[in-house]
Amino acid sequence: MAGREVDFLLVGGGMASAHCAAELRRRGAEGSILLVGREPEPPYERPPLSKEYLRGEAGREDAHVNPAGWYAENGVELLTSLNVMSLDPAARTAKLQGGEEVGFGRALLGTGAMVNILRVEGAENEGIHYLRAFGNSDAIRADAEAAEHMVLIGGSYIGTEVAASLTARGTKCTIVMMEETVLSRTFGADAGRWFGELIESKGVTVHGGEELDAFEGDGRVRAVVTKSGLAIECDAVVIGAGVRADAMLAQRAGLEVDDGIVCDSKLRTSAEGIYAAGDCCSYDSVVHGRRLRVEHWDVAMQQGIHAARNMLGDDRDYDVVPYFFSDLADWASLEYVGPAQDWDEEVWRGDRESGEFSVWYLKDGRVAGALSVERSEDLAEARRLLADGVDVSTAKDRIADPDSDLARIA
Ligand SMILES: Cc1cc2nc3c(=O)[nH]c(=O)nc-3n(C[C@H](O)[C@H](O)[C@H](O)COP(=O)(O)OP(=O)(O)OC[C@H]3O[C@@H](n4cnc5c(N)ncnc54)[C@H](O)[C@@H]3O)c2cc1C
């Protein structure tokens, strides 16, 4: 028997839950909403943690999804520093940390993702960081203030963004990664080389094709050692080795889970009345014709909104093309739509030298993904062509010509 009943229980205090709550109220839902998150902070956006917040250019409140008074003003009960310990999908109850039991009509799982931890020799030394929450960003900034040299493990978004932010603040940075070029896993080797040359020209040292073997230290990290025998002296390390969905609560509750919480195309989990959104959500994409889990800010927001609408009876497929952005200090802003699983051709549009171009990733003549560096306008068309599955094999010259009108590609 539940201690109390709510109409909407939103589990996880991140982007997905916060936008779900806001959309429920925007749509006029009058029922009670309870949002429970384990972090001490109200829901916040994580992108600034590796960018303007890390550089000290923005405050904590700037990252909050909703202003401080919004929850009370909108009748959303927000419980922070509190875990949802278990769910009983059949009884539609949840047990909160401390033992309170809450019955719910509909629930959203917006439990997000957890960083991958690298368990290598020396990992217990001080000064080795991961980056997911405000506290991590604070600790990295504090170390950067005293450090002469920091090493970033991983050449994807976290590694490159943090290297750019810290370099811009005056700390010498080195990236160590298994790939040959930075950002190449998403954007391919050619675009990866462009980003690599950019960050090296700004003073970042990059060691590609290197696998971490161990950390050396005396209680505090002093060097990063790779399997090929490279030893790089440093005062601190930030590891960006990817994340995995936090599906623990769902798994314990008996919901279907693969590399995330399995959802259908309407973001419904395998349990009646329970939805998932954001980094934890592995959904049937009607756009891509395959199962997808995306770890992007915009997707967490859009899915939180979409789940709210479906909870209120819309019953529609989630058909938004995933979008991503990243900033490397003020050196370059990039945006991406996709994600391309693989591709057999790249078409470049624009000018590499001036740093204004887009790269179109084609698979069997169709757009599978597109990257923009300072050419946002191209992405709107790429998104349309991707969503509609348009065969662009006869329009490649037009795509490659930066002055041609993409809107005319049918
Ligand atoms: C440093 C950094 C930079 C980023 N930069 C970009 C970027 O530039 N562009 C971009 O598109 N994306 C970026 N991202 C990714 C983006 O922030 C995520 O995709 C987004 O935060 C996902 O939101 P979410 O609501 O799904 O999950 P999260 O933001 O992870 O929130 C989930 C919350 O739920 C809590 N939780 C989990 N289980 C429970 C439980 N049982 N009880 C209570 N609470 C629970 C977690 O502790 C967490 O607070 C970045 C991420 C990081 C870490």
PDBQT file of the ligand as one rigid body, heavy atoms in Angstrom, charges set to zero:
ROOT
HETATM    1  C1  LIG A 501      30.624  17.480 -19.340  1.00  0.00    +0.000 C 
HETATM    2  C2  LIG A 501      29.529  17.191 -20.287  1.00  0.00    +0.000 A 
HETATM    3  C3  LIG A 501      29.408  17.968 -21.436  1.00  0.00    +0.000 A 
HETATM    4  C4  LIG A 501      28.384  17.712 -22.341  1.00  0.00    +0.000 A 
HETATM    5  N1  LIG A 501      28.315  18.481 -23.456  1.00  0.00    +0.000 NA
HETATM    6  C5  LIG A 501      27.341  18.249 -24.346  1.00  0.00    +0.000 A 
HETATM    7  C6  LIG A 501      27.240  19.040 -25.524  1.00  0.00    +0.000 A 
HETATM    8  O1  LIG A 501      28.031  19.950 -25.752  1.00  0.00    +0.000 OA
HETATM    9  N2  LIG A 501      26.232  18.784 -26.382  1.00  0.00    +0.000 N 
HETATM   10  C7  LIG A 501      25.320  17.793 -26.158  1.00  0.00    +0.000 A 
HETATM   11  O2  LIG A 501      24.421  17.604 -26.987  1.00  0.00    +0.000 OA
HETATM   12  N3  LIG A 501      25.383  17.010 -25.069  1.00  0.00    +0.000 NA
HETATM   13  C8  LIG A 501      26.375  17.211 -24.153  1.00  0.00    +0.000 A 
HETATM   14  N4  LIG A 501      26.459  16.432 -23.037  1.00  0.00    +0.000 N 
HETATM   15  C9  LIG A 501      25.485  15.335 -22.852  1.00  0.00    +0.000 C 
HETATM   16  C10 LIG A 501      24.205  15.820 -22.161  1.00  0.00    +0.000 C 
HETATM   17  O3  LIG A 501      24.526  16.590 -21.041  1.00  0.00    +0.000 OA
HETATM   18  C11 LIG A 501      23.363  14.620 -21.767  1.00  0.00    +0.000 C 
HETATM   19  O4  LIG A 501      22.947  13.998 -22.949  1.00  0.00    +0.000 OA
HETATM   20  C12 LIG A 501      22.162  15.013 -20.904  1.00  0.00    +0.000 C 
HETATM   21  O5  LIG A 501      22.589  15.521 -19.682  1.00  0.00    +0.000 OA
HETATM   22  C13 LIG A 501      21.264  13.826 -20.659  1.00  0.00    +0.000 C 
HETATM   23  O6  LIG A 501      20.223  14.202 -19.817  1.00  0.00    +0.000 OA
HETATM   24  P1  LIG A 501      19.402  13.112 -19.001  1.00  0.00    +0.000 P 
HETATM   25  O7  LIG A 501      18.291  13.869 -18.318  1.00  0.00    +0.000 OA
HETATM   26  O8  LIG A 501      19.059  11.985 -19.868  1.00  0.00    +0.000 OA
HETATM   27  O9  LIG A 501      20.412  12.520 -17.922  1.00  0.00    +0.000 OA
HETATM   28  P2  LIG A 501      21.331  13.185 -16.813  1.00  0.00    +0.000 P 
HETATM   29  O10 LIG A 501      21.655  14.586 -17.156  1.00  0.00    +0.000 OA
HETATM   30  O11 LIG A 501      22.443  12.228 -16.595  1.00  0.00    +0.000 OA
HETATM   31  O12 LIG A 501      20.412  13.188 -15.507  1.00  0.00    +0.000 OA
HETATM   32  C14 LIG A 501      19.982  12.001 -14.877  1.00  0.00    +0.000 C 
HETATM   33  C15 LIG A 501      19.924  12.251 -13.393  1.00  0.00    +0.000 C 
HETATM   34  O13 LIG A 501      19.208  11.184 -12.772  1.00  0.00    +0.000 OA
HETATM   35  C16 LIG A 501      19.852  10.823 -11.553  1.00  0.00    +0.000 C 
HETATM   36  N5  LIG A 501      19.443   9.466 -11.178  1.00  0.00    +0.000 N 
HETATM   37  C17 LIG A 501      19.774   8.287 -11.759  1.00  0.00    +0.000 A 
HETATM   38  N6  LIG A 501      19.169   7.261 -11.118  1.00  0.00    +0.000 NA
HETATM   39  C18 LIG A 501      18.434   7.793 -10.100  1.00  0.00    +0.000 A 
HETATM   40  C19 LIG A 501      17.624   7.243  -9.085  1.00  0.00    +0.000 A 
HETATM   41  N7  LIG A 501      17.401   5.925  -8.981  1.00  0.00    +0.000 N 
HETATM   42  N8  LIG A 501      17.054   8.087  -8.181  1.00  0.00    +0.000 NA
HETATM   43  C20 LIG A 501      17.246   9.443  -8.268  1.00  0.00    +0.000 A 
HETATM   44  N9  LIG A 501      18.030  10.012  -9.224  1.00  0.00    +0.000 NA
HETATM   45  C21 LIG A 501      18.605   9.199 -10.127  1.00  0.00    +0.000 A 
HETATM   46  C22 LIG A 501      21.327  10.975 -11.902  1.00  0.00    +0.000 C 
HETATM   47  O14 LIG A 501      22.099  11.053 -10.760  1.00  0.00    +0.000 OA
HETATM   48  C23 LIG A 501      21.287  12.280 -12.720  1.00  0.00    +0.000 C 
HETATM   49  O15 LIG A 501      21.361  13.392 -11.860  1.00  0.00    +0.000 OA
HETATM   50  C24 LIG A 501      27.457  16.654 -22.100  1.00  0.00    +0.000 A 
HETATM   51  C25 LIG A 501      27.599  15.869 -20.947  1.00  0.00    +0.000 A 
HETATM   52  C26 LIG A 501      28.613  16.138 -20.056  1.00  0.00    +0.000 A 
HETATM   53  C27 LIG A 501      28.744  15.271 -18.827  1.00  0.00    +0.000 C 
ENDROOT
TORSDOF 0
